[in-house]
């Protein structure tokens, strides 16, 4: 351990007494060591927790995306063509037997790339018919007279994934052939209910030689109906009512009969063309956002790459002319599309989070540097004396590094451990690197500051205040370089936006703008002080002149505190505006999705007394009843479009209150001139039909001649971009009856509205729609991390201001003590300290406010908040732009001013308690 020698007490020829340097320093200033350790631990904890928090919400977002996509899109399906007709009947039967399928299933799983982790519980295999088979049994339901159709499925693992509600599971002999006289099957409870099937029912499935009886031996209930086993092909658990293609109106039921895997060879007797399949379900718990590139590569290899060739070789064997005729094994999945959509959203969210993280990180680095600078300034005399008595610069900086490392390394390790406990998920190496960076900056701050200040051996130094020191050429060149970098970053962000930006310069743009503002303000800071000094000197009191003189004597190194404050205020303003823009975008998107504060829809006309009942409901302040016809057909148009019949006054008031397509009610009232009805139309509709009159055919056979008189982008009653709105009085009585109610008001209750509405009506509330937007882990996680980053940046800014004031605290205390011996009162002392700290505080507050405002105005054209504000599929309906938030600008600036005033009052009170005698004693350490 480094040692320090005490001089002046040893006899000639006797070595001086030595003591360990680090231990001596820690014993001399335990409070300083404690607060430094606390700062390092907190900073290391935040730095280490950030990458793990990002990993956590990104992983949760990917799992939610896979969950919402449902197994029919995320499962990987491997299917082989029907057995070749060139094989003998016995060979065709052997191809479908479960023993061979199980071996091939193991081989397929072995060829899956390691990046795709499978869920063995939900993965399965089997044989199924590819053509639906019509069952002629008359007791099966026939909605329009067409017979029910079934698909026969022999899927492995039925007993492990379902419980028997009635009867038993189906059985089959081990040597079943295509000539089997009968099959046993099971159905799910939903299939049995919809198709009127009971235990013992016999369905006669078409076969090549007449009919194949299939006896239902059991009704099963799925253990996990939404898992991949049952939902990759949902027809296994839930029958479907199939509608025939237009213009036919016929419908028929389609269900699944679950047979034993040993009975699969019997499917060769049906015209269903049975195929083998292997169903691979990915493990959602193992999905991680950082693995998406490797997972996409694995899926590409399975769908059309080396993995597909290996699977084909395992199942089909070597490629021959016969396999080219009969077909080869194929692999299909939509998981790659799910991953691609997720990566697009993630790429849109990540730059916004990076802006907040970089801003907070910059402020934290400045605070750590300020802490080292504060210690170096406090110990300036000590270090200058050591240099004068022969200490080398390397030895001095090494000792300073050692004493800082003894405190910083354990504190950083403690902060890292706290981060690992607080955020258990995420990559460890990034957290370790972040904590190590904090420790490195802390350990280097004091030695580097001391090396810069004591490079030349000197005891006395000249004035270093901001008014006396002239900027050097090196400083001018550095400031111009930063100006060029900031301008390039801002221009890059404005041109390209945050999406697709791959370099870190874009994320540094708000920080660089704050840096330039800090450097400019430090250069301009002496000018107003000089301008106010002369008028203040003419005043009767000495406080104003003295406070301005003291403010002008601020150290030239005050650029660091000002940089920290401006960067924090800029980041806080930028972050607050981002969060405010997200809130506004969600409010706007929910309003567009509903059209009002509440909406009641039915496919048929509403009861005549319902509007009056709902008007009297609690919280309802306005109601507009409209009739919506989705299939109005313009006679000279190629496609139908929605036509809305409204009461002009009510609907105009609704449009004005919601600010969706506001218009004047008088322009929509039906007139009698030539039988033409004025209409309000969307921009797309007006572009198609123009302003000439045209006829519109309605579903009830009536027609209406309309002329577009008003054009708006949107309207509350219709969610799409094509619509016509007319006066309800111009419609026939049948078409004029309301089908939709649009309500406005505060505190609307969904339960009360649903209770009053008919059972067939759908009730949508804007508040419920708004709440749905915050359910995405990716978006809410990014929003939370950004809010935390802004809060942390604000806290570090406050700490920077405290360090700046503490740096001058001993000198201020000594000044107050001297002035009190000259008759200065305590109240005047408080005013002096407040007036002295106000110029810097006002400079930081005004500069931070203006810088934040300018940064938002400069960067807003390139920032789109849509990805973080609303769900992916609804981004087109929201206007998520970055706007200035007044509170985000005003609150941090006001906090800086209040803190500066509070610090001045507190320091004056504390120095008054201690008294003046102690401060005036010569030789005391301050």
BELGIWO-V788596 format. One line per field, one symbol per residue. phi: phi as a letter, one per 20 degrees, with the letter a starting at -180 (. if undefined). burial: + if it has 16 or more other ideal C-beta (glycine too) atoms within 10 Angstrom, else -. Layout:
phi->???
burial->???
This chain:
phi->.fccdedodefgndfffdbgffffffffcfffffffffffffffffffffffffgffffffffffffffmffdefdddcdfggfffefgffffffeffffffffffffffefgffeeeeffdebbrcbeedfdfdegffffcgcnfffdccecddfnffedbdeebmbffcbffdfcfeffbcdbccfffffffdmecfnfddeegcfcncdfceedadddffcfeffgedfcfffdcfceeefffefdfcbeccddedfgfeggffffeeelfcebcdddfeffefcffefffffffffffeabgffffffffeenffcffffefocfcccadffffffffffffffegffffffffffffffffffffffffffffdfffffffffeofffffffffffffffgefffffffffffffffcfeofffffffffffffffffeffgfffffecfdfbedcffcefeefefefffffffffffffffffffffffemffnfdeefffegffffffffffffffegffffffefffffefffeffffffffffeggfffffgffffffffffffffffffffffffffffffffenafbbdcbedgfgfefgffffeffnedbbcecdddfdfdffddecfbfcddcegfffffffffeldmfbefffdffddfmmedfcecfffffffdmdffbecedfenfcbeccfdcccfbbffceeecacccfffeefgffeffdcdddcqdmfdfffffffffffeddcdffffffffeeffffffffffffffffffffffffffffffffefffffffffffffeofffffffffffffefgfffffffffffffffffffegfeddegfeecggfcffeddddfcfdfffeeffffffffffffffffffffffffnefffeffnffd
burial->-+-+----------------++--++--+--++--++-++++++++++++++++++++++++++++--+++--++++++++++--------++-++++--+--++--+--+++-+++++--++++++++--++-+----+------++++++++++-+--++-+-++-++-+---+-+-+--++++++++++-++-+-+-+-+-+-+----+-+-+++++-+--+-+++++++++++++------------+++++++++++++++++++-+-+++++++++-+--+++-++--++-++-+++---++-+++-+++------+--+--+-+-++++-++--++-++-++++++++++++++++++++++++++++++++---++-++---+----++-+++++++++++-++++++-+++--+--+---++--++++++-+++++++++++-++----------+++-------+---+--+--++--++-++---+++-+---+++++++++++++++-++--++--+--++--+------++++++++++++++++++++++++++++++++++++++++-+++-+++++++++++++++---+---++--+--+--+-++++++++--+++--+--+++++++++-++++++-++-++-+-+--+-+-----+++++++--++-++----+-+++-----+-++++-++-+++++---+++++++-++---+++++++++++--+----+---+---+-++++--++--+--++++++++-++-+++-++++++++++++++-+++--++++++-++---+---++++++++++++++-+++-+++++++-++-+++-+++++++++++-++-++-+-+-++--++--++-+++-+++-++--++--+----+--+-------
